[in-house]
Each structure stands twice: as structure tokens, then as C-alpha cells.
Amino acid sequence: MADRLSAGSPRPVRLNDKTQSIMDRAIAREQSLSHLLMTYIATGVVFMLLPGTFLGVWNLIKISSREAAESISPAWIQAHGHAQLFGWVGTFILGIGFYSIPKLRKLKPFALWSAWLTWALWVVGVAVRWFSDIYPWHWRIALPLSASLELAAFLIFFQAVASHRPSSGSAKPLEPWIFVVIAATLGLLASLTLNLGASFQLAVNAGSPAFPHMFDQRYLIVSTWGFIVPMVWGFSARWLPVFMGLRPLRNSLLLVALAFNILGVVLGFLEYFFAAGIFLLLGASTVIAAIRLFEPAVKPAKTVNIHQSFPVFIRIAYGWLLVAAALSIWAALAGAAPGIWGASRHALTVGFIAAMIFSVGQRILPSFCGMRVLWSPRLMLVMLVLLMSGCTLRVASEVLAYQDYANWAWNILPISALIELTAVTLFSINLIVTFARPPVVAASPLTMTTE
Ligand code: HEM
């Protein structure tokens, strides 16, 4: 072989050409995947900023000025909630799922057109839902149409990332974090199916596009605790031990946490809110023990190119998860308690979900999106401090004001909303400037990694 190579026969040239062409195709695919992911992320940012956060701030300012939680239309509140959970978080998760799941599981590549079709159906579905809640123009058609488009988008995503066999041929047993991601994906399927059923039901029988209050409460438990929370746990279990230098994951505890959480979601959906809260708290505590988040790290955290406070904010976010579950138990005991339910919901959505996405997102997205480097680690610190301060003010003053414990707390709520809005805007600026700047290394399958 060595002789043939040195004898200058055409064989090595043909071999090199073949290798080169495989490399070229792999690089082209990597670039297409990065481009796809950047589109999903930019779309999620748009949903987060305007239909999501801006409308949330508007709603809160109106509620505070009237000093009455029930003074604004439920459809407007639900428009905000849907834009945040599905327009922002859902779009991020679909994009990151398309980019990372086939790589992490070493699956055969999916057809890129399916990811673009998913994006188009999902964006139209979520946007139509928002408009039909805000301007109920032909909502009896728009609402079921949007729910059908969202479900169709999900099914294409699922088919693309879940049904391709491993490329190596030797199927490895699934790791426990993958079970958690699968459970979360089923939670998303359940949320979208409930959404579709309720949308048809409303279109035929109701006088407004807003979900009835009790159904909405149950549906929100499925779409937050049943979908987003385990999705964050799954990726936390996969990435945090490496990013934070933690001790090895306790895999069996991770599955116990998932079982507690599923039980909590099912009980919540069946309106056993107290028992649900207990199991959600058990699940949250167990996942923290499984990932060993509060145990001393054994290696230095990998914080190159991001702010070194990253591990602190991850721990604070998991602290908010515990607070959210504990508040849901208090809300269940207190009966009709919109302030405590609202505080629990935002401890979860802002304190845990947004903080996790903002921290881990700034850690992984720049490199996933074409080997870029985060524009400003200092801005990352400022926005996380603002987010956590806004969340603390919001959660505390929502209980005090809505539950009539302290009238002065109504004046704090708009301030908390503006602080959170600033944090969200800074995150968007940091990410968009990062995407607009040239990559530090040319995209290559050898340099791209999901860690
Ligand atoms: C600037 C930040 C935010 C503000 C000012 C805000 C404001 C509000 C307001 C006023 C409500 C009405 C109920 C209540 O008073 O508690 C609400 C509900 C809700 N928010 Fe937020 N929010 C913000 C961030 C978020 C984030 C980041 C998420 C999700 C990731 C989220 C998800 C929800 C959900 C799911 C609901 C319940 C919707 C429903 O009843 O169907 N919010 N928000």
C-alpha cells in the first residue's frame, strides 16, 4: 500500500477526491443545519419579544393600574402565554432538536426540507393563534386551523428526528437522559392534542376564543410541567455535568424524578392540585439530586467565551424550580388564589425556564450556529442579574398585591415587568449581534460538537 502511494499511482488521488467530496458534503450539511438553527432561534426571539413579553408587560401594566387581576381579557393573557410557551420556547426546542438530537443519537441524517416545512407550519400556526386571540376575526376557523398547523408541524419534526435508525447500525441502548427528552416530547404531543381538541370544541360551542379558566389551568400544567420542564431536565442531564464539571449523573434518580413529575402532571390534569404539587416538588428535588447540582464540582466549569457566573445562575434557576412547585402547593391549599398561582407560574416560566434558556442558550447556541463566539459575556451577566431581580420582585409582589396582602405591591409589579423586559431585550441583542458577526472558525463537521 505504502509502495503504491509513493509510486504515484492514481489510486491515492481517487481516494483523496472521495474523502474530499465526503468532507465537502458534510461541511455543506453542517452549514445548512447552522443556518436552519439560526432561523429557528431568530424566529423564537421575535415571538418572545413582541407577541410574548411585550404583550405580557402591557397586560401587567393594565392589571396594576386597575389593581384587579381579572380586569383584562383572558384571551389576551392566553395570547401572551401561548406566544411564550410555543412561539418562543417551542420554536427554540424544535430548532435545537433538529440540530442536536440526530447528532447526539448518531442517527441517519433527515431531509432538510422537512425541517423547513416544520418551521413554516409552526410559525404560521403560532402566529394565527396569537392574532385570533387578540383580534377575534373569523376565530372559529382560525383557532382550529392554527392548532392543526402546530400539530402537523410537530408530527413532521417527530418523524424526522425520532424515526431514523442509528447510522452505525449497532443500536446502543438509550441513555436515561434520552428517556426524559422522549417523555417531554410526548408532553408536547399531549399539549398540542389538547389544544386541538379544545380549539374545535370552542369553535363549535363557545362565544370567545379563550379557553375556560379551569381547562386552561389543567392545560398549562401539561404544557409547562409536562413538556418544557422535562425537556430542560433532559438536556441538563446531558450537558450540565460537562459544562459545570459536576460529579457523574445519578441515572436511576433521574428516572425516579421523571416518574414523580409525570405523576404530578397527571394528578394536576385531573384537578388534584395539592397532590400534584407534592409530586412536582418531589420530582424537582430528585432531579437536583440526580444531576448533583448543589454538590461540589470535581472539575472546573467550562465557561470559555461566556460569563464565568454561568454555574451560579444554573443553580439559581433550579432554586426557582423548587419555589414554583412549593408555591403551587400553597396555591392549591389557598383555594381561589390567582396571585399565588400566577407567582408559581412565573417562578417557573421566568425563574426556571427563561433563566435556563438564557444561560445554556448563550453557552451552546453561538457554537451550534456556525462556530461563533458570544458577543458580550458581560452583557450576559447584566441580563441574568436583571432577569433574576425582575423575577424576584414579580413573584413576591404578585402574591402581595393580587391576594390583597399589601396594596403598595401594585406599584412594584410594573417595575418588575420593565426590568424583565430589559433582560429579555438584552438577551436578544447579545444573540442577534453574535449571529451577525463572522464565525471564528470555518464550519466543519470536525469542529462542530454538541458539547
Ligand atoms: C416580562 C416578563 C413577563 C410578564 C410581564 C408577564 C406577564 C404576565 C401576566 C400579566 C399574566 C397574566 C396572569 C398573571 O397575572 O399572572 C401572564 C400569564 C402567563 N405568562 Fe407571563 N409574563 C412574562 C414572562 C413570561 C414568560 C417568560 C413566560 C413563558 C416562558 C410566560 C408565560 C405565561 C403563561 C403560560 C401565562 C398564563 C397564560 C394563561 O393563563 O393561559 N410569561 N404573564
Residues whose N, C-alpha, C, O or C-beta is under 5 A from the ligand:
A	BS01	HEM	T53 G56 V57 N59 L60 I77 Q78 G81 Q84 L85 D216 G342 T349 V350 A354 A417 E420 L421
